Amino acid sequence: MSALPTRKFTVDEFLAWAEGREGRYELYAGTIYEMSAERAGHAKVKYAVQSELKRALTAANAPCHMLPDGMTVRVDKDTSHEPDALVYCGPEVSPNVVEIANPVIVVEVLSPSTRHIDASAKLAGYFHVPSIHHYLIVDPEPRPTLHHQRQADGSILTRIVNAGTIRLDPPGIEIDVARFFS
């Protein structure tokens, strides 16, 4: 593995640099960070979250699409994140797209190495994106889900959900948090 570049990047420069490279990377304030390898428990919960979002979109017949990790969300000119799952609405994007410009829902599944970033820098960053209405932080241990929701006045309402369903409107779906851990 080669060393990461030390110069500052814009998101456009970062996306060009990352194209075709093995591994996963994120850009924060112009600096490229390599993402840690996943543990099996994290991967299992992430897949369950993705499946539950897809199920809920289908059940609601919502004109939206779920994409798993691998998609870039641009926060500003020199910061982008790669959520564990996202939902966007409208026409389906081209298969060659690597950046989703208008996500409505973003989800991060916590891991030991990213716990503090997901709950601080990413929380603030994701809500710089006007289209994002919901940011879910799913904690595999001890299993609460944090639902951050943009309000009409621009404030962010945060709820801790241990069981039951969460209504995500837009796009008008309900997800069952118990399915994240089954």
VEXTIMI-536940 format. One record per atom (N, C-alpha, C, CB): residue in one letter; x, z, y. Coordinates in nm, 3 decimals. Each point is the difference from the previous one (the first is absolute). Glycine has a CB too. Layout:
VEXTIMI-536940
 r       x       z       y
 a       X       Z       Y
...
//
This chain:
VEXTIMI-536940
 r       x       z       y
 m   0.084   0.000  -0.116
 m  -0.084   0.000   0.116
 m   0.089   0.000   0.124
 m  -0.185   0.121  -0.125
 s   0.146  -0.200   0.224
 s   0.079  -0.006   0.122
 s  -0.051   0.102   0.101
 s   0.048  -0.244  -0.041
 a   0.038   0.276   0.136
 a  -0.038   0.095   0.105
 a  -0.106  -0.063   0.090
 a   0.229   0.106  -0.007
 l  -0.312  -0.021   0.063
 l  -0.102  -0.049   0.092
 l   0.063  -0.033   0.135
 l  -0.176   0.137  -0.118
 p   0.121  -0.235   0.187
 p   0.054  -0.033   0.132
 p  -0.013   0.120   0.095
 p  -0.061  -0.242  -0.035
 t   0.153   0.254   0.128
 t  -0.004   0.112   0.093
 t  -0.054  -0.038   0.137
 t   0.193   0.096  -0.121
 r  -0.207  -0.225   0.150
 r  -0.054  -0.040   0.130
 r  -0.151   0.021   0.001
 r   0.186  -0.169   0.030
 k  -0.244   0.175   0.087
 k  -0.145   0.016   0.015
 k  -0.070  -0.134  -0.024
 k   0.036   0.189   0.165
 f  -0.152  -0.184  -0.228
 f  -0.079  -0.118  -0.033
 f  -0.137   0.008   0.065
 f   0.123  -0.023  -0.218
 t  -0.181  -0.092   0.249
 t  -0.142  -0.007   0.032
 t  -0.072  -0.019  -0.133
 t   0.039  -0.098   0.236
 v  -0.170   0.110  -0.237
 v  -0.075  -0.023  -0.124
 v   0.020  -0.143  -0.048
 v  -0.170   0.172   0.069
 d   0.168  -0.269   0.020
 d   0.019  -0.139  -0.042
 d   0.137  -0.021  -0.064
 d  -0.154  -0.073   0.183
 e   0.259   0.130  -0.123
 e   0.134  -0.010  -0.057
 e   0.007   0.071  -0.135
 e   0.097  -0.013   0.230
 f  -0.161   0.128  -0.238
 f  -0.002   0.076  -0.125
 f  -0.068  -0.079  -0.112
 f  -0.004   0.214   0.132
 l  -0.112  -0.273  -0.103
 l  -0.071  -0.076  -0.102
 l   0.083  -0.118  -0.049
 l  -0.218   0.067   0.104
 a   0.290  -0.133  -0.013
 a   0.088  -0.110  -0.041
 a   0.116   0.053  -0.085
 a  -0.060  -0.127   0.209
 w   0.117   0.242  -0.171
 w   0.109   0.060  -0.077
 w  -0.046   0.041  -0.139
 w   0.102   0.081   0.214
 a  -0.221  -0.023  -0.224
 a  -0.049   0.055  -0.127
 a  -0.047  -0.107  -0.098
 a  -0.065   0.204   0.124
 e   0.030  -0.321  -0.074
 e  -0.055  -0.104  -0.087
 e   0.097  -0.034  -0.112
 e  -0.129  -0.092   0.193
 g   0.081   0.101  -0.316
 g   0.079  -0.034  -0.117
 g   0.092   0.110  -0.049
 g  -0.013  -0.230   0.077
 r   0.022   0.341  -0.006
 r   0.086   0.110  -0.044
 r  -0.072   0.085  -0.104
 r   0.115   0.003   0.224
 e  -0.038   0.047  -0.319
 e  -0.056   0.095  -0.095
 e  -0.011   0.136   0.067
 e   0.098  -0.128  -0.195
 g  -0.192   0.207   0.147
 g  -0.020   0.132   0.057
 g  -0.108  -0.004   0.107
 g   0.239   0.058  -0.049
 r  -0.272   0.061   0.098
 r  -0.103   0.013   0.103
 r   0.060   0.071   0.120
 r  -0.184   0.006  -0.174
 y   0.146  -0.053   0.291
 y   0.057   0.050   0.124
 y  -0.109   0.020   0.104
 y   0.217  -0.116  -0.051
 e  -0.191   0.205   0.145
 e  -0.086   0.017   0.116
 e   0.089   0.002   0.124
 e  -0.175   0.128  -0.135
 l   0.112  -0.157   0.249
 l   0.072  -0.002   0.126
 l  -0.059   0.107   0.090
 l   0.052  -0.246  -0.023
 y   0.031   0.334   0.074
 y  -0.046   0.104   0.092
 y   0.092   0.002   0.121
 y  -0.094   0.138  -0.191
 a   0.036  -0.164   0.308
 a   0.075  -0.001   0.126
 a   0.123  -0.091  -0.010
 a  -0.081   0.232   0.048
 g   0.065  -0.346  -0.115
 g   0.107  -0.098  -0.009
 g   0.099   0.021  -0.112
 g  -0.027  -0.024   0.237
 t   0.018   0.136  -0.309
 t   0.093   0.031  -0.108
 t  -0.066  -0.027  -0.135
 t   0.113   0.175   0.144
 i  -0.040  -0.241  -0.232
 i  -0.051  -0.033  -0.134
 i   0.028   0.117  -0.093
 i   0.037  -0.247   0.039
 y  -0.140   0.286  -0.114
 y   0.012   0.106  -0.100
 y  -0.042  -0.054  -0.135
 y  -0.044   0.177   0.173
 e   0.125  -0.149  -0.274
 e  -0.036  -0.037  -0.136
 e  -0.095   0.106  -0.055
 e   0.221  -0.121  -0.036
 m  -0.327   0.077  -0.030
 m  -0.096   0.093  -0.057
 m   0.049   0.047  -0.137
 m  -0.189  -0.111   0.126
 s   0.166   0.237  -0.155
 s   0.044   0.059  -0.126
 s  -0.077  -0.057  -0.118
 s   0.061   0.209   0.121
 a   0.000  -0.199  -0.237
 a  -0.068  -0.039  -0.124
 a  -0.118   0.093  -0.023
 a   0.215  -0.091  -0.098
 e  -0.320   0.039   0.038
 e  -0.120   0.079  -0.025
 e   0.010   0.075  -0.132
 e  -0.133  -0.164   0.131
 r   0.067   0.278  -0.133
 r  -0.017   0.075  -0.123
 r  -0.130  -0.044  -0.066
 r   0.129   0.199   0.093
 a  -0.141  -0.177  -0.222
 a  -0.117  -0.047  -0.075
 a  -0.130   0.060   0.054
 a   0.146  -0.025  -0.202
 g  -0.145   0.154   0.236
 g  -0.122   0.064   0.051
 g  -0.047  -0.063   0.130
 g   0.070   0.211  -0.109
 h   0.024  -0.243   0.197
 h  -0.032  -0.066   0.127
 h  -0.061  -0.137  -0.026
 h   0.188   0.123   0.114
 a  -0.126  -0.199  -0.203
 a  -0.049  -0.134  -0.032
 a  -0.140   0.004  -0.060
 a   0.237  -0.074  -0.038
 k  -0.262   0.172  -0.047
 k  -0.132   0.012  -0.064
 k  -0.109   0.031   0.103
 k   0.112   0.079  -0.211
 v  -0.085   0.013   0.303
 v  -0.099   0.034   0.104
 v  -0.018  -0.119   0.094
 v   0.062   0.246  -0.015
 k   0.045  -0.311   0.049
 k  -0.007  -0.118   0.090
 k  -0.089  -0.108  -0.061
 k   0.231   0.051   0.088
 y  -0.213  -0.079  -0.215
 y  -0.083  -0.099  -0.068
 y  -0.146   0.042  -0.003
 y   0.196  -0.065  -0.141
 a  -0.221   0.194   0.118
 a  -0.138   0.050  -0.002
 a  -0.065  -0.014   0.138
 a   0.063   0.161  -0.183
 v   0.011  -0.135   0.289
 v  -0.052  -0.016   0.136
 v  -0.034  -0.147   0.025
 v   0.138   0.198   0.081
 q  -0.047  -0.286  -0.117
 q  -0.024  -0.144   0.017
 q  -0.124  -0.044  -0.077
 q   0.248  -0.037   0.031
 s  -0.261   0.084  -0.154
 s  -0.115  -0.036  -0.083
 s  -0.129   0.053   0.059
 s   0.147   0.000  -0.201
 e  -0.146   0.122   0.253
 e  -0.120   0.058   0.059
 e  -0.040  -0.074   0.127
 e   0.062   0.223  -0.096
 l   0.032  -0.262   0.177
 l  -0.032  -0.079   0.119
 l  -0.061  -0.134  -0.040
 l   0.186   0.112   0.125
 k  -0.128  -0.177  -0.222
 k  -0.053  -0.129  -0.047
 k  -0.141   0.017  -0.057
 k   0.235  -0.079  -0.050
 r  -0.256   0.185  -0.029
 r  -0.132   0.026  -0.057
 r  -0.103   0.021   0.109
 r   0.108   0.102  -0.202
 a  -0.073  -0.022   0.303
 a  -0.093   0.032   0.109
 a  -0.033  -0.124   0.082
 a   0.092   0.232   0.009
 l   0.005  -0.317   0.017
 l  -0.026  -0.124   0.074
 l  -0.095  -0.091  -0.077
 l   0.225   0.017   0.106
 t  -0.204  -0.027  -0.237
 t  -0.087  -0.082  -0.084
 t  -0.141   0.058  -0.004
 t   0.198  -0.069  -0.138
 a  -0.210   0.200   0.120
 a  -0.130   0.066  -0.008
 a  -0.079  -0.017   0.130
 a   0.096   0.165  -0.161
 a  -0.028  -0.164   0.273
 a  -0.067  -0.013   0.130
 a  -0.018  -0.146   0.042
 a   0.096   0.221   0.065
 n  -0.041  -0.312  -0.144
 n  -0.002  -0.142   0.035
 n   0.057  -0.020   0.141
 n  -0.201  -0.036  -0.151
 a   0.305   0.113   0.182
 a   0.062  -0.006   0.132
 a   0.086  -0.126   0.013
 a   0.000   0.253   0.012
 p  -0.002  -0.317   0.102
 p   0.080  -0.121   0.023
 p   0.145   0.033   0.031
 p  -0.206  -0.116   0.084
 c   0.265   0.196  -0.170
 c   0.135   0.054   0.023
 c   0.083  -0.014  -0.126
 c  -0.089   0.162   0.172
 h   0.218  -0.136  -0.157
 h   0.095  -0.019  -0.110
 h   0.097   0.118  -0.005
 h  -0.020  -0.251   0.021
 m   0.052   0.295  -0.142
 m   0.100   0.103  -0.022
 m   0.129  -0.069  -0.040
 m  -0.175   0.173  -0.068
 l   0.285  -0.128   0.125
 l   0.131  -0.046  -0.043
 l   0.085   0.121  -0.037
 l  -0.016  -0.206   0.147
 p   0.094   0.195  -0.255
 p   0.087   0.111  -0.038
 p   0.124   0.003   0.087
 p  -0.084  -0.015  -0.234
 d   0.175   0.106   0.202
 d   0.124   0.009   0.076
 d   0.073  -0.134  -0.002
 d   0.017   0.245  -0.055
 g   0.067  -0.262   0.152
 g   0.073  -0.126   0.013
 g  -0.036  -0.072   0.129
 g   0.007  -0.018  -0.247
 m  -0.115   0.055   0.310
 m  -0.042  -0.061   0.124
 m   0.055   0.079   0.119
 m  -0.209  -0.088  -0.112
 t   0.247   0.019   0.215
 t   0.053   0.062   0.121
 t  -0.110   0.021   0.101
 t   0.223  -0.105  -0.041
 v  -0.223   0.220   0.107
 v  -0.088   0.029   0.113
 v   0.091   0.023   0.120
 v  -0.185   0.102  -0.148
 r   0.170  -0.187   0.250
 r   0.081   0.009   0.122
 r  -0.059   0.107   0.091
 r   0.067  -0.245  -0.017
 v   0.012   0.345   0.050
 v  -0.043   0.108   0.088
 v   0.031  -0.036   0.145
 v   0.039   0.169  -0.185
 d   0.081  -0.220   0.209
 d   0.039  -0.048   0.133
 d   0.113  -0.100  -0.022
 d  -0.068   0.219   0.117
 k   0.139  -0.256  -0.011
 k   0.099  -0.107  -0.011
 k   0.118   0.032  -0.091
 k  -0.067  -0.065   0.227
 d   0.095   0.195  -0.249
 d   0.115   0.034  -0.082
 d  -0.029   0.104  -0.108
 d   0.139  -0.054   0.195
 t  -0.268   0.066  -0.232
 t  -0.039   0.092  -0.107
 t  -0.108  -0.065  -0.086
 t   0.057   0.200   0.144
 s  -0.037  -0.194  -0.274
 s  -0.102  -0.047  -0.095
 s   0.003   0.090  -0.122
 s   0.022  -0.239   0.081
 h  -0.137   0.252  -0.145
 h  -0.011   0.082  -0.120
 h  -0.057  -0.084  -0.114
 h  -0.033   0.209   0.140
 e   0.053  -0.160  -0.260
 e  -0.053  -0.064  -0.120
 e  -0.085   0.104  -0.073
 e   0.201  -0.159  -0.020
 p  -0.332   0.164   0.050
 p  -0.085   0.101  -0.064
 p  -0.014  -0.024  -0.149
 p  -0.124   0.026   0.214
 d   0.080   0.078  -0.285
 d  -0.021  -0.011  -0.144
 d  -0.124  -0.081  -0.034
 d   0.113   0.219  -0.028
 a  -0.205  -0.231   0.122
 a  -0.118  -0.085  -0.014
 a  -0.056  -0.021   0.139
 a  -0.052   0.085  -0.235
 l  -0.018  -0.197   0.252
 l  -0.068  -0.024   0.126
 l  -0.124  -0.084  -0.024
 l   0.217   0.015   0.126
 v  -0.308  -0.009  -0.030
 v  -0.121  -0.082  -0.002
 v  -0.007  -0.071   0.134
 v  -0.122   0.156  -0.161
 y   0.095  -0.287   0.156
 y  -0.027  -0.077   0.120
 y  -0.129  -0.077  -0.023
 y   0.248  -0.020   0.057
 c  -0.315  -0.018   0.051
 c  -0.128  -0.070  -0.012
 c   0.011  -0.140   0.059
 c  -0.123   0.220   0.012
 g   0.032  -0.305  -0.054
 g   0.000  -0.138   0.047
 g   0.049  -0.093  -0.108
 g   0.037   0.079   0.233
 p   0.000  -0.201  -0.192
 p   0.047  -0.097  -0.099
 p   0.123   0.049  -0.074
 p  -0.092  -0.183   0.142
 e   0.104   0.140  -0.266
 e   0.118   0.038  -0.079
 e   0.124  -0.066   0.059
 e  -0.142   0.024  -0.208
 v   0.252   0.052   0.214
 v   0.124  -0.052   0.055
 v   0.066  -0.097  -0.097
 v   0.031   0.212   0.131
 s   0.057  -0.295  -0.079
 s   0.077  -0.094  -0.081
 s   0.086   0.076  -0.100
 s   0.002  -0.167   0.190
 p   0.020   0.110  -0.308
 p   0.087   0.067  -0.099
 p   0.144   0.020   0.048
 p  -0.144  -0.100  -0.175
 n   0.186   0.029   0.279
 n   0.138   0.011   0.049
 n   0.018   0.107   0.108
 n   0.027  -0.239  -0.054
 v  -0.134   0.304   0.095
 v   0.007   0.100   0.105
 v   0.071   0.125  -0.049
 v  -0.212  -0.089   0.099
 v   0.298   0.149  -0.014
 v   0.065   0.127  -0.031
 v  -0.041   0.110   0.096
 v   0.192  -0.127  -0.094
 e  -0.262   0.089   0.201
 e  -0.042   0.095   0.103
 e  -0.151  -0.010   0.019
 e   0.225  -0.017   0.115
 i  -0.292   0.132  -0.116
 i  -0.143   0.006   0.025
 i  -0.019   0.050   0.143
 i  -0.056   0.042  -0.248
 a  -0.002  -0.126   0.331
 a  -0.010   0.030   0.143
 a  -0.116   0.092   0.035
 a   0.102  -0.220   0.042
 n  -0.204   0.224  -0.127
 n  -0.123   0.072   0.037
 n  -0.052   0.093  -0.109
 n  -0.054  -0.191   0.145
 p   0.137   0.279  -0.201
 p  -0.054   0.090  -0.102
 p  -0.101   0.097   0.061
 p   0.216  -0.018  -0.128
 v  -0.316   0.054   0.047
 v  -0.102   0.096   0.041
 v   0.030   0.137  -0.062
 v  -0.173  -0.186   0.021
 i   0.225   0.183  -0.144
 i   0.034   0.120  -0.075
 i   0.145  -0.013  -0.047
 i  -0.242   0.035  -0.075
 v   0.321   0.070   0.093
 v   0.134   0.007  -0.060
 v   0.010   0.131  -0.077
 v   0.103  -0.141   0.187
 v  -0.029   0.135  -0.297
 v   0.014   0.116  -0.088
 v   0.146   0.021  -0.034
 v  -0.231  -0.037  -0.094
 e   0.274   0.162   0.101
 e   0.132   0.039  -0.050
 e  -0.020   0.109  -0.105
 e   0.114  -0.059   0.222
 v  -0.045   0.044  -0.335
 v   0.003   0.103  -0.103
 v   0.131   0.075   0.021
 v  -0.142  -0.135  -0.167
 l   0.133   0.266   0.186
 l   0.118   0.079   0.030
 l   0.097   0.006  -0.117
 l  -0.137   0.134   0.156
 s   0.263  -0.132  -0.121
 s   0.106   0.027  -0.096
 s   0.096   0.098   0.067
 s  -0.021  -0.232  -0.112
 p   0.104   0.300   0.035
 p   0.089   0.100   0.059
 p   0.086  -0.055   0.114
 p   0.003   0.113  -0.219
 s   0.042  -0.236   0.206
 s   0.090  -0.056   0.101
 s  -0.071  -0.049   0.126
 s   0.150  -0.063  -0.185
 t  -0.281   0.039   0.179
 t  -0.070  -0.056   0.116
 t  -0.106   0.092   0.059
 t   0.042  -0.221  -0.097
 r  -0.062   0.335   0.037
 r  -0.108   0.091   0.041
 r  -0.002   0.023   0.152
 r   0.017   0.112  -0.225
 h   0.097  -0.076   0.282
 h   0.003   0.032   0.143
 h  -0.022  -0.123   0.088
 h   0.154   0.189  -0.053
 i  -0.107  -0.305   0.010
 i  -0.016  -0.124   0.079
 i  -0.145  -0.046  -0.002
 i   0.236  -0.065  -0.053
 d  -0.300   0.069  -0.065
 d  -0.139  -0.046  -0.012
 d  -0.095   0.082   0.085
 d   0.051  -0.077  -0.231
 a  -0.023   0.206   0.245
 a  -0.089   0.090   0.073
 a   0.033   0.012   0.148
 a  -0.030   0.124  -0.211
 s   0.137  -0.189   0.256
 s   0.037   0.012   0.142
 s   0.020  -0.137   0.063
 s   0.108   0.222  -0.048
 a   0.007  -0.283   0.026
 a   0.031  -0.128   0.064
 a  -0.099  -0.110  -0.038
 a   0.240   0.066   0.001
 k  -0.275  -0.074  -0.128
 k  -0.095  -0.104  -0.041
 k  -0.140   0.029   0.051
 k   0.139  -0.042  -0.202
 l  -0.178   0.168   0.206
 l  -0.132   0.036   0.054
 l  -0.012  -0.049   0.144
 l  -0.011   0.203  -0.151
 a   0.108  -0.172   0.232
 a  -0.002  -0.046   0.140
 a   0.011  -0.152   0.007
 a   0.103   0.217   0.073
 g  -0.015  -0.274  -0.152
 g   0.023  -0.144   0.003
 g  -0.121  -0.082  -0.041
 g   0.235   0.047  -0.047
 y  -0.296  -0.011  -0.064
 y  -0.114  -0.078  -0.047
 y  -0.112  -0.005   0.104
 y   0.058   0.062  -0.235
 f  -0.080   0.046   0.308
 f  -0.109  -0.001   0.097
 f   0.038  -0.068   0.132
 f  -0.082   0.210  -0.104
 h   0.204  -0.265   0.113
 h   0.033  -0.092   0.109
 h  -0.060  -0.138  -0.028
 h   0.214   0.127   0.046
 v  -0.250  -0.152  -0.172
 v  -0.057  -0.129  -0.040
 v  -0.151   0.008   0.025
 v   0.183  -0.042  -0.176
 p  -0.236  -0.035   0.271
 p  -0.141   0.014   0.039
 p  -0.101  -0.021  -0.113
 p   0.071  -0.074   0.222
 s  -0.039  -0.010  -0.320
 s  -0.096  -0.029  -0.108
 s  -0.012   0.113  -0.101
 s   0.053  -0.240   0.030
 i   0.044   0.330  -0.036
 i  -0.002   0.106  -0.101
 i  -0.100   0.108   0.040
 i   0.241  -0.047  -0.058
 h  -0.338   0.067  -0.030
 h  -0.102   0.104   0.020
 h   0.021   0.119  -0.091
 h  -0.159  -0.176   0.068
 h   0.227   0.154  -0.182
 h   0.018   0.107  -0.100
 h   0.143  -0.001  -0.052
 h  -0.243  -0.016  -0.065
 y   0.302   0.135   0.062
 y   0.130   0.019  -0.063
 y  -0.017   0.113  -0.100
 y   0.131  -0.081   0.205
 l  -0.115   0.048  -0.333
 l  -0.011   0.100  -0.107
 l   0.140   0.037  -0.047
 l  -0.226  -0.091  -0.071
 i   0.251   0.221   0.063
 i   0.123   0.051  -0.059
 i  -0.040   0.074  -0.127
 i   0.120   0.020   0.228
 v  -0.078  -0.074  -0.340
 v  -0.038   0.054  -0.131
 v   0.118   0.078  -0.056
 v  -0.162  -0.191  -0.042
 d   0.139   0.317   0.010
 d   0.105   0.087  -0.052
 d  -0.024   0.022  -0.149
 d   0.028   0.113   0.225
 p   0.059  -0.169  -0.312
 p  -0.018   0.020  -0.144
 p   0.006   0.146  -0.042
 p   0.098  -0.224  -0.032
 e  -0.025   0.306   0.104
 e   0.011   0.143  -0.029
 e  -0.008   0.076   0.131
 e   0.140  -0.043  -0.208
 p  -0.230   0.123   0.235
 p  -0.106   0.059  -0.083
 p  -0.132  -0.076   0.004
 p   0.109   0.215   0.039
 r  -0.108  -0.338   0.004
 r  -0.113  -0.092  -0.007
 r  -0.102   0.003   0.114
 r   0.033   0.022  -0.236
 p  -0.005   0.027   0.352
 p  -0.096  -0.028   0.107
 p   0.025  -0.140   0.056
 p  -0.015   0.247   0.056
 t  -0.087  -0.305   0.004
 t   0.014  -0.126   0.071
 t  -0.030   0.028   0.147
 t  -0.066  -0.138  -0.205
 l   0.153   0.092   0.293
 l  -0.023   0.013   0.143
 l  -0.060  -0.131   0.050
 l   0.193   0.165   0.027
 h  -0.308  -0.157   0.037
 h  -0.066  -0.117   0.055
 h   0.008   0.010   0.152
 h  -0.156  -0.020  -0.200
 h   0.233  -0.069   0.259
 h   0.013  -0.009   0.146
 h  -0.086  -0.118   0.043
 h   0.238   0.101   0.003
 q  -0.332  -0.076   0.088
 q  -0.095  -0.104   0.041
 q  -0.004  -0.012   0.152
 q  -0.137   0.043  -0.207
 r   0.154  -0.168   0.253
 r  -0.009  -0.028   0.144
 r  -0.146   0.015   0.044
 r   0.199  -0.158  -0.011
 q  -0.220   0.232   0.117
 q  -0.134   0.021   0.056
 q  -0.025  -0.101   0.112
 q   0.010   0.247  -0.059
 a  -0.135  -0.260   0.101
 a  -0.038  -0.096   0.104
 a   0.076   0.025   0.130
 a  -0.225  -0.018  -0.104
 d   0.257   0.143   0.134
 d   0.071   0.032   0.124
 d   0.153  -0.012  -0.013
 d  -0.189   0.154   0.058
 g   0.236  -0.200  -0.176
 g   0.143  -0.017  -0.023
 g   0.069   0.119  -0.062
 g  -0.002  -0.152   0.189
 s  -0.067   0.266  -0.194
 s   0.059   0.117  -0.063
 s   0.003  -0.019  -0.152
 s  -0.081   0.148   0.189
 i   0.159  -0.066  -0.256
 i   0.014  -0.009  -0.145
 i  -0.056   0.127  -0.062
 i   0.204  -0.147   0.019
 l  -0.302   0.130  -0.107
 l  -0.060   0.111  -0.075
 l   0.072   0.009  -0.134
 l  -0.227  -0.029   0.116
 t   0.270   0.149  -0.153
 t   0.068   0.020  -0.128
 t  -0.083   0.094  -0.087
 t   0.225  -0.037   0.108
 r  -0.244  -0.005  -0.233
 r  -0.071   0.082  -0.099
 r   0.087   0.014  -0.123
 r  -0.225  -0.076   0.087
 i   0.219   0.193  -0.148
 i   0.066   0.023  -0.128
 i  -0.108  -0.009  -0.107
 i   0.183   0.149   0.102
 v  -0.165  -0.241  -0.196
 v  -0.101  -0.025  -0.102
 v   0.060   0.032  -0.136
 v  -0.111  -0.179   0.142
 n   0.052   0.277  -0.211
 n   0.048   0.038  -0.132
 n  -0.084  -0.059  -0.112
 n   0.087   0.209   0.099
 a  -0.210  -0.246  -0.068
 a  -0.091  -0.055  -0.101
 a  -0.111  -0.076   0.071
 a   0.052   0.189  -0.162
 g  -0.122  -0.271   0.085
 g  -0.114  -0.072   0.054
 g   0.038  -0.136   0.054
 g  -0.102   0.217   0.055
 t   0.014  -0.267   0.031
 t   0.019  -0.135   0.051
 t   0.039   0.003   0.148
 t  -0.166  -0.086  -0.167
 i   0.230  -0.021   0.208
 i   0.035  -0.022   0.140
 i  -0.067  -0.130   0.042
 i   0.224   0.125  -0.020
 r  -0.296  -0.120   0.129
 r  -0.062  -0.121   0.057
 r   0.100  -0.062   0.097
 r  -0.236   0.095  -0.024
 l   0.269  -0.221   0.002
 l   0.093  -0.072   0.085
 l  -0.079  -0.112   0.070
 l   0.200   0.054  -0.153
 d  -0.234  -0.028   0.278
 d  -0.081  -0.095   0.075
 d   0.063  -0.020   0.137
 d  -0.210   0.068  -0.124
 p   0.257  -0.186   0.162
 p   0.000  -0.118  -0.085
 p   0.097   0.015  -0.116
 p  -0.062  -0.139   0.198
 p   0.043   0.067  -0.302
 p  -0.085  -0.116  -0.021
 p  -0.134   0.031  -0.068
 p   0.207  -0.131  -0.014
 g  -0.242   0.258  -0.001
 g  -0.128   0.033  -0.061
 g   0.009   0.023  -0.150
 g  -0.107  -0.132   0.177
 i   0.211   0.205  -0.220
 i   0.018   0.028  -0.142
 i   0.009   0.151  -0.021
 i   0.117  -0.221  -0.035
 e  -0.140   0.262  -0.090
 e   0.021   0.139  -0.040
 e   0.097   0.003  -0.116
 e  -0.231   0.066   0.077
 i   0.329   0.023  -0.067
 i   0.098   0.016  -0.108
 i  -0.011   0.142  -0.054
 i   0.156  -0.171   0.104
 d  -0.132   0.183  -0.232
 d  -0.005   0.131  -0.070
 d   0.143   0.046  -0.023
 d  -0.222  -0.056  -0.115
 v   0.263   0.163   0.184
 v   0.139   0.044  -0.010
 v   0.038   0.049  -0.140
 v  -0.013   0.062   0.241
 a  -0.086  -0.020  -0.321
 a   0.031   0.043  -0.136
 a   0.060  -0.115  -0.082
 a  -0.186   0.168   0.014
 r   0.149  -0.290   0.020
 r   0.053  -0.117  -0.073
 r   0.147  -0.025   0.029
 r  -0.227  -0.100   0.005
 f   0.281   0.161   0.099
 f   0.142  -0.014   0.029
 f   0.085   0.071  -0.104
 f  -0.054  -0.017   0.243
 f  -0.005   0.115  -0.312
 f   0.078   0.086  -0.088
 f  -0.047  -0.003  -0.145
 f   0.042   0.144   0.195
 s  -0.126  -0.240  -0.231
 s  -0.050  -0.005  -0.137
 s   0.077  -0.098  -0.084
 s  -0.224   0.062   0.082
//
